[in-house]
Every structure is written in structure tokens, then in C-alpha cells.
């Protein structure tokens, strides 16, 4: 998936079926979890109460599942897929496979699965298979994202 330096994301035409991108890692911190609790209003004790969380099957606090999804979205921007060219995040099918622990470093692997032109919407629909993995290579979250992506401007 080659692109020029005038934009940061990929145009619809630049997505190649089967192409894969692996992104950088990002460590999930206690500050991330507490900020997400404040932003979302989700103060579930599994995320915010260390003593309570010791008695759970995880033995410690875990990150919110939706925080993991939000981090995955941010990592997708960092690898240059989406910034400036995605018109809409249309749909997702997402599975929460394993907990993300505070201190885990997660990274993203994205594969282009489908493409369909949608000229009336200014581009096309791209379906991505997305895996969020921890530092041990375990998939903690995965699913498919459907994006509306701009077409390359005509010259």
C-alpha cells in the first residue's frame, strides 16, 4: 500500500486485498484506565479497585474492553491507514478475547479483506481484519472494521 506525502492516510485505490500492516506498540497505563473511567463514566471496580480486583479471576485490575478498542483505533491512525482519508467508520464486529492488564503493551495487525467502490459516497468501502495483541503475541481483541475511504483526487 504505497502512498504519497501529501496525505497521511491511504486512498481507497491504494488499499490492496491481502495487504498487512503491523503497527507500533503502546503500553496501557493506570493513568489510561483512570482517564477512560472518567471519560466514559465506567467506574466498575474490576478497573478501578485494586483490592476488589485481587478477588477476581484476573487477580488484578484490567483495562476496560472499550479502552482496548479505542487504543486499537488510535494505533490504526499511527500506522497511517486512516488519517485524512477515512470519511466514516461505518461498522465493526469486535470480540474481546482476553483481558488487557495494566502494564501490557499492545500492538495492531491489520489485513485488508474486502474492497467495494462507492463513488456516490466519494470513494469506497474497505473491510479490515484487525488484531490487537499483547506483548506475548496473544490476541486480546479482534474483529472487522468497515470504513468509507476517500477516492484519490483526479489530477
N, C-alpha and C positions, 0 to 999 in steps of 0.2 A: 504494500500500500504506500506508494510514493505520493508526496505532495510538495507543493512549492511553499516558499517562505512568506507569501502574502496572507496566509491564514494559518490558524493553528490546528484546526480540525481537518478531517477528510471530507471531501465532497462525495456525493453518492457514487459517482463514477469511479472513484478511487478505491472503494471497498471491493476486495476480491474474495470470492467464495473460497472458504477453507483457510484464508489467511489468519494467522495468530499473532497476537501481541501479548507480551508479558510485561507487566508494569513493575515499578519500584515498590519497596516495602514501606510500611508505615506502622509504627508501634502505637498500640492503643493504651492510653494512659488513664490513670484515675481521674485526672482533670477532664479528659474527654468524656468519661462516663458521667461525671457530676454535671458537666456543662450540658450534656444531652438530656439528663434528667430534668434540669431546669428549663431547657428549651421545650421539651415535649410534655412536661408535667408528669412524667412516669417516674415516680419515686419508689417503685417496687423494691422491697427490701433485698431481693436477690442481687440487685445492682448497687444498693446504697448502704446496706447494713452489714458490716464485716462479721459481727458476731452471729447474726441470723444466718448468713450465707455459709458459715462453717458447718451448720447442720444440714445443708442441702447435699444432694449427690455430687455437686461440683467441689464442695469443701472450701469455696472462696467465692467472692463476688465475681460476677460475669458481666460483660458488656451487654447492653440492650441489643436485641437482634436487629432492630431498625437502625441502630447506630452502625452496625456492620454494613448494612445495605447502603447507608449514607456514605460511609467511607469508601465502599466499592464505587459509588458514583463519582466521588472525588478523585479516586485513583484513575478512573476512566478518563477524566479530564486531563490528568497529569501525563498520560501516555499519548495525548494528542489526538484522540479519536473524535472528541465531541465539541471541543471549544470552537466557537464561531460558526460552525456548520450545522449543528443539530437544531432543527426547528421545533421539535417536540419529542418528549419522552412519551410514547403512545401507550405502552402496556408492558407488564412484566409478569413472569411466572417465577416465583422465588421460593427456594427451600432453605430452611435453617437446619443444617446437618449436624453441627457440633457447636459447643459454646466457644465464644471468644473470651479468653481470660484477660484481665488487666495485665499488661506486660507482653502480650502476644504481638508479634509483628506479622501483619497480614499483607498479602500482595495479590495482584489480579492477573488472571489469564483470560483473554478474550479471543473467541473464534467467530469469524463471520460465517453464519449458517445459511442465510437467505437474503435475497435482494429482489425488490419489485419496484419498477418505475411507477411514479405517481406524479406525472407532470402537472396535473391540475393543482397539486399541493406544493409545487415548487421544487420537486426533487424526487425522492424515492424512499421506500421503507426498507430498512436494514434490520435483520434479526441477528442478534449476537448471543452466543452461548458464553456465559460469564461464570468463572470460578473464583471465589475468594478463598485463599489458602493461608494457613498459618505458617510459622517458621519451620515446622516439621514436615511441611508439604501436605498436610491434611486439609481436605476441602471442608471449610466450616460453613460456607453458604454457596449456593449455585442456582443458576436459573437462566432464563432467556429474557432479553430486553428487546423491545421493538421500538425503533427510533425512526422519526421522519427526518431525513437528511437533505440539505440543500443540494441542488444540482450545481455543477460547475458553471460559472457565468459564461455566456457566449462571448467570444472575442471579436 
